[in-house]
Amino acid sequence: MPPDDLPWQRWDRGEKDVKLRFRPVFPDRPVIIRPRSPLNLSPRAKAMFYVGIPAFIELTAHSEGQYEVLHSWPSDPPSNTWHGTPISGTLCYSVKTRARRQYVPDDWQQMSIISTVEIANSGSHMLPFERLFFETGHLGVFEHQGRLWANHARIRTGEKDDSLSGVVFGSKPFGEAADSVSLSQPRLGRVRRSMLKEAFSTFLGVTHPYD
């Protein structure tokens, strides 16, 4: 039996609206990711990371020929954090688990979405990596051997005026997980490439004073 103080949410429906669907989706905000220990990327170097992002569970209802989103709940309630300056920035979620260089299934909870991120330093200077601003709006959710996966992402960043800096999104998860089944589409739609919206510090940087 559910506890007596459990909050309830109710929705009205039409007579023919009888189909409900639950599915895993990405959080509705960007997430801040940190490596297990501070890392410096050498010039022209690249590194691959595995990140477990707790899924949200989305409830949709079939109405007038299409599914409408009713609500979503976090599988593991995240904490809030801020990315940017006190005047200009973005409200984000902070990922509790750290980015890892290898995939070890037991490192993440069952409802974590395994996201692979390749970071390439195209600049001529050492690049500190203590935190990563990661926009998940163009990532879908897949299932492979009982685990949730995201399509692969490659981040290229370097000098402040590097016009090629940005994120390239694959259509499927990385490696063996490419043989997977799609469960949910990206919240902001599929794109192949997303450009930097702000300065170099948008993606990588040292620990932020507002964390």
Sine and cosine of phi, psi and omega as CSV:
sin_phi,cos_phi,sin_psi,cos_psi,sin_omega,cos_omega
0.00,0.00,0.65,-0.76,0.05,-1.00
-0.94,0.34,0.44,-0.90,0.02,-1.00
-0.90,0.44,0.43,-0.90,-0.06,-1.00
-0.90,0.43,-0.50,0.86,-0.06,-1.00
-1.00,-0.05,0.23,0.97,0.01,-1.00
-0.93,0.38,0.83,-0.56,0.01,-1.00
-0.95,0.31,0.62,-0.78,-0.01,-1.00
-0.94,-0.35,0.53,-0.85,0.12,-0.99
-0.80,-0.60,0.70,-0.71,-0.05,-1.00
-0.79,-0.61,0.55,-0.84,0.06,-1.00
-0.74,-0.67,0.65,-0.76,0.09,-1.00
-0.99,0.17,0.31,-0.95,-0.01,-1.00
-0.50,-0.87,0.32,-0.95,0.12,-0.99
-0.99,0.14,0.19,-0.98,-0.06,-1.00
-0.88,0.47,-0.56,0.83,-0.05,-1.00
-1.00,-0.05,-0.05,1.00,-0.02,-1.00
-1.00,0.04,1.00,0.06,-0.11,-0.99
-0.88,-0.47,-0.06,1.00,-0.05,-1.00
-0.98,-0.17,0.78,-0.62,0.10,-1.00
-0.87,-0.50,0.51,-0.86,-0.01,-1.00
-0.64,-0.77,0.77,-0.64,0.13,-0.99
-0.95,-0.30,0.69,-0.73,0.04,-1.00
-0.45,-0.89,0.44,-0.90,0.04,-1.00
-0.98,0.19,0.67,-0.74,0.05,-1.00
-0.66,-0.75,0.20,-0.98,0.06,-1.00
-0.98,0.20,0.36,-0.93,0.07,-1.00
-0.84,0.55,0.38,-0.93,-0.05,-1.00
-1.00,0.06,0.18,0.98,0.08,-1.00
-0.70,-0.72,0.27,-0.96,0.17,-0.99
-0.89,0.45,0.33,-0.94,0.03,-1.00
-0.86,-0.51,0.47,-0.88,0.09,-1.00
-0.97,-0.25,0.83,-0.56,-0.06,-1.00
-0.91,-0.41,0.62,-0.79,0.03,-1.00
-0.79,-0.61,0.57,-0.82,0.07,-1.00
-0.97,0.25,0.21,-0.98,0.00,-1.00
-0.89,0.46,-0.51,0.86,0.08,-1.00
-0.52,-0.86,0.45,-0.89,-0.02,-1.00
-0.81,0.58,0.63,-0.78,-0.09,-1.00
-0.70,-0.71,0.59,-0.81,0.11,-0.99
-0.90,-0.44,0.82,-0.57,0.05,-1.00
-1.00,-0.01,0.83,-0.56,0.01,-1.00
-0.94,0.34,0.37,-0.93,0.06,-1.00
-0.84,0.55,0.68,-0.74,0.01,-1.00
0.91,0.42,0.27,0.96,0.02,-1.00
-0.99,-0.15,0.30,-0.95,0.08,-1.00
-0.60,-0.80,0.42,-0.91,-0.03,-1.00
-0.58,-0.81,0.53,-0.85,-0.03,-1.00
-0.94,-0.34,0.68,-0.73,-0.02,-1.00
-0.76,-0.65,0.54,-0.84,0.15,-0.99
-0.95,-0.33,0.75,-0.66,-0.05,-1.00
-0.77,-0.64,0.70,-0.71,0.08,-1.00
-0.98,-0.22,0.92,-0.38,-0.02,-1.00
-0.95,-0.30,0.89,-0.46,-0.02,-1.00
-0.84,0.54,0.77,-0.64,-0.03,-1.00
-0.96,0.26,0.47,-0.88,0.26,-0.97
-1.00,-0.08,0.53,-0.85,0.06,-1.00
-0.98,-0.22,0.90,-0.43,-0.08,-1.00
-0.99,-0.16,0.72,-0.69,0.07,-1.00
-0.96,-0.29,0.82,-0.57,0.06,-1.00
-0.81,-0.58,0.44,-0.90,0.02,-1.00
-0.81,-0.59,0.64,-0.77,0.01,-1.00
-0.98,0.17,0.87,-0.49,-0.04,-1.00
-0.61,-0.79,0.82,-0.57,0.06,-1.00
0.80,0.60,0.71,0.70,0.12,-0.99
1.00,0.04,-0.01,1.00,0.02,-1.00
-0.55,-0.84,0.31,-0.95,0.01,-1.00
-1.00,0.00,0.74,-0.67,0.04,-1.00
-0.93,-0.37,0.69,-0.72,0.00,-1.00
-0.96,0.27,0.79,-0.61,0.06,-1.00
-0.99,-0.11,-0.72,0.69,-0.04,-1.00
-0.18,-0.98,0.22,-0.98,0.13,-0.99
-0.60,-0.80,0.51,-0.86,-0.03,-1.00
-0.76,-0.65,0.62,-0.79,0.04,-1.00
-0.96,0.28,0.68,-0.73,0.08,-1.00
-0.94,0.35,-0.48,0.88,0.07,-1.00
-0.64,-0.77,0.96,-0.27,-0.11,-0.99
-0.78,0.62,0.85,-0.52,-0.03,-1.00
-1.00,0.09,0.25,-0.97,0.11,-0.99
-0.99,-0.16,0.45,-0.89,0.01,-1.00
-1.00,0.06,0.52,-0.86,0.12,-0.99
-0.52,-0.86,0.20,-0.98,-0.07,-1.00
-0.87,-0.50,0.68,-0.74,0.07,-1.00
-0.87,-0.50,0.87,-0.49,-0.01,-1.00
0.80,-0.60,-0.32,-0.95,0.02,-1.00
-1.00,-0.09,0.21,-0.98,0.05,-1.00
-0.87,0.50,-0.40,0.92,-0.04,-1.00
-1.00,-0.02,-0.63,0.78,-0.08,-1.00
-0.70,-0.72,0.85,-0.53,-0.01,-1.00
-0.08,-1.00,-0.23,-0.97,-0.07,-1.00
-0.69,-0.73,0.71,-0.70,0.11,-0.99
-0.97,0.23,0.78,-0.62,-0.08,-1.00
-0.77,-0.64,0.11,-0.99,0.20,-0.98
-0.97,-0.23,0.52,-0.85,0.06,-1.00
-0.98,-0.20,0.81,-0.59,0.01,-1.00
-0.99,0.15,0.79,-0.61,-0.07,-1.00
-0.95,0.31,-0.64,0.76,-0.02,-1.00
-0.99,0.14,0.49,-0.87,-0.05,-1.00
-1.00,-0.01,0.45,-0.89,0.08,-1.00
-0.93,0.38,0.67,-0.74,-0.04,-1.00
-0.84,-0.55,0.42,-0.91,-0.02,-1.00
-1.00,0.10,-0.29,0.96,0.00,-1.00
-0.77,-0.64,0.41,-0.91,0.02,-1.00
-1.00,-0.03,0.91,-0.42,0.08,-1.00
-0.83,-0.56,0.95,-0.30,-0.12,-0.99
-0.78,0.62,-0.61,0.79,-0.06,-1.00
-0.95,0.31,-0.13,0.99,-0.02,-1.00
-0.96,0.27,-0.31,0.95,-0.10,-1.00
-0.80,-0.60,0.43,-0.90,0.05,-1.00
-0.94,0.35,0.30,-0.95,-0.07,-1.00
-0.88,0.47,-0.55,0.84,-0.03,-1.00
-1.00,-0.09,0.29,0.96,0.11,-0.99
-1.00,0.09,0.66,-0.75,0.07,-1.00
-1.00,-0.01,0.88,-0.47,-0.02,-1.00
-0.98,0.21,0.90,-0.44,-0.03,-1.00
-0.91,-0.42,0.79,-0.62,0.04,-1.00
-0.98,-0.19,0.75,-0.67,-0.06,-1.00
-0.75,-0.66,0.85,-0.53,0.10,-0.99
-0.98,-0.21,0.82,-0.58,-0.02,-1.00
-0.93,-0.37,0.82,-0.57,0.00,-1.00
-0.89,-0.45,0.79,-0.61,0.07,-1.00
-1.00,-0.07,0.98,-0.22,-0.03,-1.00
-1.00,-0.01,0.03,1.00,-0.05,-1.00
-1.00,0.05,-0.09,-1.00,-0.03,-1.00
-0.96,-0.29,0.14,0.99,-0.01,-1.00
-0.81,-0.59,0.37,-0.93,0.06,-1.00
-0.88,0.47,0.65,-0.76,-0.07,-1.00
-0.90,-0.44,0.92,-0.39,0.02,-1.00
-0.97,0.26,0.67,-0.74,0.04,-1.00
-0.78,-0.63,0.98,-0.20,0.14,-0.99
-0.86,-0.51,-0.25,0.97,0.04,-1.00
-0.42,-0.91,0.54,-0.84,-0.01,-1.00
-0.77,-0.64,0.83,-0.55,0.14,-0.99
-0.99,0.13,0.90,-0.44,-0.13,-0.99
-0.82,-0.57,0.93,-0.36,0.03,-1.00
-1.00,0.09,0.87,-0.49,-0.10,-0.99
-0.99,-0.16,0.10,1.00,-0.09,-1.00
-0.90,0.44,-0.32,0.95,-0.01,-1.00
-0.95,-0.32,0.35,0.94,0.03,-1.00
-0.95,-0.32,0.73,-0.68,0.10,-1.00
-0.99,-0.11,0.13,-0.99,0.01,-1.00
-0.91,-0.42,0.74,-0.67,-0.02,-1.00
-0.82,-0.58,0.27,-0.96,0.08,-1.00
-0.85,-0.53,0.76,-0.65,0.04,-1.00
-0.60,-0.80,0.89,-0.45,0.03,-1.00
0.78,0.62,0.70,0.72,0.09,-1.00
0.99,0.14,0.06,1.00,0.03,-1.00
-0.88,-0.48,0.43,-0.90,0.03,-1.00
-1.00,-0.01,0.68,-0.73,0.00,-1.00
-0.73,-0.68,0.35,-0.94,0.11,-0.99
-0.91,-0.42,0.38,-0.93,0.14,-0.99
-0.90,0.43,0.53,-0.85,-0.12,-0.99
-0.92,0.39,0.57,-0.82,0.03,-1.00
-0.80,-0.60,0.68,-0.74,0.06,-1.00
-0.86,-0.51,0.85,-0.53,0.00,-1.00
-0.96,-0.26,0.81,-0.59,0.06,-1.00
-0.89,-0.46,0.85,-0.52,-0.03,-1.00
-0.52,-0.85,0.48,-0.88,-0.04,-1.00
-0.29,-0.96,-0.94,-0.35,-0.02,-1.00
-0.96,0.29,0.39,-0.92,-0.05,-1.00
-0.87,0.49,-0.54,0.84,-0.06,-1.00
-0.98,-0.19,0.33,0.95,-0.02,-1.00
-0.97,0.25,0.95,-0.32,-0.07,-1.00
-0.95,0.32,-0.22,0.98,-0.01,-1.00
-1.00,-0.04,-0.06,1.00,0.02,-1.00
-0.89,0.45,0.62,-0.78,0.01,-1.00
0.31,-0.95,-0.20,-0.98,-0.02,-1.00
-0.86,-0.50,0.74,-0.68,0.09,-1.00
-0.94,-0.34,0.80,-0.60,-0.04,-1.00
-0.97,-0.24,0.78,-0.63,0.12,-0.99
-0.98,0.21,0.20,-0.98,0.00,-1.00
-1.00,0.03,-0.26,0.97,-0.05,-1.00
-0.65,-0.76,0.19,-0.98,0.11,-0.99
-0.90,0.44,0.20,-0.98,-0.07,-1.00
-0.99,0.11,0.54,-0.84,0.18,-0.98
0.90,0.43,-0.67,-0.74,-0.06,-1.00
-0.89,0.46,-0.44,0.90,0.00,-1.00
-0.95,0.31,-0.09,1.00,0.04,-1.00
-0.88,0.47,-0.44,0.90,0.06,-1.00
-1.00,0.08,0.96,0.29,-0.14,-0.99
-0.76,-0.65,0.11,-0.99,0.00,-1.00
-0.92,-0.39,0.75,-0.66,0.01,-1.00
-0.96,0.28,0.75,-0.66,0.02,-1.00
-0.95,-0.31,-0.60,0.80,0.00,-1.00
-0.47,-0.88,0.54,-0.84,-0.03,-1.00
-0.99,0.11,0.35,-0.94,0.04,-1.00
-0.86,0.50,0.60,-0.80,-0.05,-1.00
-0.88,0.47,-0.61,0.80,-0.03,-1.00
-0.97,-0.25,0.23,0.97,0.03,-1.00
1.00,0.01,0.31,-0.95,0.00,-1.00
-1.00,0.09,0.74,-0.67,0.14,-0.99
-0.69,-0.72,0.40,-0.91,0.05,-1.00
-1.00,0.07,-0.55,0.84,-0.10,-1.00
-0.60,-0.80,0.64,-0.77,0.07,-1.00
-0.80,-0.61,0.79,-0.61,-0.04,-1.00
-1.00,0.07,0.32,-0.95,0.10,-1.00
-0.89,0.45,0.73,-0.69,0.01,-1.00
-1.00,-0.03,-0.40,0.92,-0.05,-1.00
-0.77,-0.64,-0.50,-0.86,-0.03,-1.00
-0.99,0.15,-0.01,-1.00,-0.01,-1.00
-0.78,0.62,-0.59,0.81,-0.08,-1.00
-0.95,0.30,-0.06,1.00,0.01,-1.00
-0.84,0.54,-0.64,0.77,-0.09,-1.00
-0.99,-0.12,-0.83,0.56,-0.11,-0.99
-0.90,-0.44,0.47,-0.88,0.05,-1.00
0.04,-1.00,0.05,-1.00,0.03,-1.00
-0.99,0.14,0.17,-0.99,-0.03,-1.00
-0.81,0.58,0.73,-0.69,-0.12,-0.99
-1.00,0.03,0.64,-0.77,-0.01,-1.00
-0.91,0.41,-0.24,0.97,-0.03,-1.00
-0.99,-0.13,0.08,1.00,0.04,-1.00
-0.95,0.32,0.00,0.00,0.00,0.00
